[in-house]
Amino acid sequence: MKLTKKEKQIFWDYDLSKIDLSNPKIMTWYLSRKLRFGDLSGISKKDLKKYLLKLDVSASLRELLKNYLNV
């Protein structure tokens, strides 16, 4: 996985080449962290819908995402 400059800032403390995004817990962590830093790049609507209720994000961000996804 080639990291963008933004992703290097978000995940400075992890080696993303070693994480398994097929693991739901890891994917939830990954999405939550990207969203908390305001980075939507590379996140599909399908993944957002699938993990939305499990994401560790603020209530206002969750509401914004619900509106964006029409959930």
N, C-alpha and C positions, 0 to 999 in steps of 0.2 A: 504494500500500500504506500503510494507516494503522498507525502503530506504537503498540504499547502502551507503558506506562511501563517495563515490564521490558525490552522490546526496545530502547528508547532507551538503557537502561543497558548492554545487551549490545553494541549496534552503534553506540556513540557516535562511532566514527571512520569510518563508512561511510554513504553515502546509499543506503538500500535501495530507493528509488524508481528507481534507475538500474541495479540488478542484474537479471540474467536467470536466474531460478530453473529455467528449462528446460535450462540448461547443466549437465550432470552434475557438473562440477568445482565450479561455484559452489554448486550444491545441497549437495554434500558438505561444503563449507566452512561454509555456512549452518547445516546441521543439526549439524555438529560443534560449532560455536560456541554455538548455543542449548543443546545438551545439556551442554556443559562448564559453562555457567552455571546449569544446573538448570531450564531452561525447556522444558517439553513442549508448551506451548500452540501450537496450529496445526500440529502435526506429526502426520501420519497414520501409522497402522501400516504402510500400504502403502509409504510413503516410507522408513520405518525399515527395513523388510525389504529393500527395494531397495538401500539404501546402507549397510547395517550393516557390512559387511566393509571398506568404504572409509573409514569415519568415523575422524577423528583424536580418539579418546577413550581414556581409561584402560582397561586390561584388565578391571578390576572393573566399570566402567560397561558395557562391551561385554557382559560375562557377564550382568549384570542385564538388559540389553535383550534378549539371547537368551532368557533365561528368560521375560521378559514377553511376547515374541512367539512363544514355543514353537518356536524355531528349533533 
